[in-house]
Each structure stands twice: as C-alpha cells, then as structure tokens.
Amino acid sequence: MELFKTGDWNLKTNKIAFQDTNKPVKNKNKNKKNKNKNKSKSNSNLEQKTTKDDSTNNNNDEVKDVERSKSKKEKKITKPTLNLQPAKKLTPLQQKMMAKLSGSRFRWINEQLYTISSKEALNLIKDQPELFDEYHDGFRSQVTSWPENPVDVFTTQIIARCKRPINAPGGLPGLQNSKEIVIADMGCGEAQLALKINQFFSKFNKGKKPFKRYNHKVHSFDLKRVNERITVADIRNVPLPDNSCTIVIFCLSLMGTNFLDFIKEAYRILAPRGELWIAEIKSRFGDGKGDEFVESLKLMGFFHKKTDDENKMFTRFEFFKPPQDIIEERKAKLERRQKFIEVESAKEELERKRHDNAEGNWLLKPCIYKRR
Ligand code: SAH
C-alpha cells in the first residue's frame, strides 16, 4: 500500500534500522577527537591491511579497527536510519512531519502483526525489538482517543467481583484447593493490568474484614519484556502448566493469523470452571457481531457465557472451560439427540478450513488503523 511509503522510505522493507538514541554520550569532545583519530587510523590501516593480507603485519587491534570502520561504512549504505527522538528542538512543521512518519510506522508494524503468524511475530520482535516500542508509542496515542479502554473494563470487573467470596456466584474464580486467583494476561503490552491488579490487591488485603485475604497472581506475556512484570512468550505456547489459571485474558491481542492456537492454549492452561475474557475491535468481525467467532470457540470446547456489545468500538466476550462432569453431560445429551456426529464433523470442518486458509484471513479481519 502506497500509504506506507514515506519519501525515500519504503516502510514495507523487511528490515528497518534505527539509531540508538538511548545511548548516553559521555564526552562529546572526546568522541569527536577519537572519531578523527580513528579516521586517520583507519585510512592508514587500510594500507596496512593490504600489506597484512599479503603477508607479515600482525597487529590484531589495528585490523579490528579496520573491520569496525568498514562495517560502520557498510551499515550506512545498507541500512536507513530513523531518529524519531532527535536531540535538537524541532520546528512545528518538523514536528508535524515527525508525527506523520511515526504514525505511518505504527500502522506498518500493526499491519505486520495482524498479517503474520505468531511465530513470525516473535522472530520479528526478537530481531528488531525497537519495533515493539514504536508500536506501543503509537498504541498509547490511539488509546487516548478511545471513549473507554477495554483493559480498564477488565480491571474494574476484577475489582468489582472481589466483593463476593471466591468461587461463589458473582465472585472471582479461584483454584479449587488454594482458592488462589491466577490470571494470565496474554499479549499484555506494557502489563498495565498486572500493575493495577497488584496495587489493588495489596491495598485490599490490608483492609478490614468482612473479606478474607485473597491470594492472587498475574502472569503477563508478550513479545518483549519492557518491564519486570512481563515474560516473553508467543501466546500460543506459554510456560504455564495445564489447568493452572482461573482467568485468561486476551485484550486486543488476537493478532497472529493463527490466533485460534492462542484459544487452544487458553483452554490448556485454564482450570475447569476457569474463565476466558476477550476484548476485540468490533470492525474485525466479518458478521459485525462475532457470532461465527463464538461458534468457533464453542467448537474448541468453551462454553459461552456472554457477549457485551454495548461499546461502539469493542466487543467483549466471556467464556468458561466446563468441568469434566458437564462435558460428559453435554456429550450424552448430544448423543441422545443424535447430534454428536454433527458437532464432531463441524470441529473437523473448522480445522480443515483453517488448515487451508489461516483464521486471521476470515474469522477475524486484521485491524488496520486509519490515518489521523
Ligand atoms: N493487552 C494490552 C495490549 C494490547 S496490544 C492492552 O490492552 O493494553 C496487543 C499486544 O499483543 C501487543 O503488545 C502485541 O505484542 C501482543 N501480541 C500479539 N501477538 C502476540 C503473540 N503471538 N505472543 C505474545 N504477544 C502477542
């Protein structure tokens, strides 16, 4: 799309390079001096290297200097650099241009994450971790224009449900024996949910009765560890045991083309009666409502609790993982009605369909942000 081309910059390039603007410059003059020194050094080294290649010169440091200056040169030629945080003060026009450029880059990274598999996304961010920061700079700026941030809705919901005892109707789900509330925030971004929930519980647990002290844990997973709360993982495969969580959250994070793998992972890590909470951008649903999406998750074993369609921009879903006795009951009921085979073949059909064409191409459309 031409939209992502900016001047000499083809943002569709596979590799984008950045200047490291975070490195402290300790002594400017000294650096300048060294630069000049290196310049003349590298010129003479070039000659020396020629001789060395021929035979005798054995000065390794000098050879390394040549290599360094050589690779510096190569970098300049092959990798365009973009400094989005210049030290100099920009004119208003320059600021406007910079904002446009950074907006285009945000949209480019966003489009990538929606159109590649989760494995490719993990590799992309591993290779170019700066992309993650740029993405989240853009994401933060998008969030400011939303009437409501779905991650705040989830946080509020957790807090509100603390008023009731764990595992009681309306209360939060906890593990059967320990009653611990274990939350997995899949695609957590900057792990704001963990931050707020941890803050809430530390206050809550200090409060007076009638409520008991609650044990809780929030696991936050994403492609980059931008703070200590985050564990790096592709959310199709997180380092948690089976049946170990009581709430799994995907807040705007069903991004990879294989996102149904994330749902399968949620099923694996959830304990029976554990809840699955999802928020997605409304425009991603081909049918506008998410009915086909709900049906697919049901075929993957989840029971649908509710769809909240109130918000203009987002749809929220709640599912739960049924315990074994309910699974057996449901199976017997289907068999009685001779519908069991129908459901089984619908499951097979879904797998066939996604094998031929990844679900990111038909079940949820990529969310492409408009230019603002
Ligand atoms: N849930 C956060 C962030 C939403 S942005 C919030 O609502 O504020 C979506 C996040 O999902 C991004 O941080 C992106 O890196 C992450 N993500 C997308 N695919 C992922 C994957 N396969 N594994 C881990 N994180 C992923």
Residues whose N, C-alpha, C, O or C-beta is under 5 A from the ligand:
A	BS01	SAH	S118 V151 G187 C188 G189 F221 D222 L223 A233 D234 I235 C251 L252 S253 M255 G256
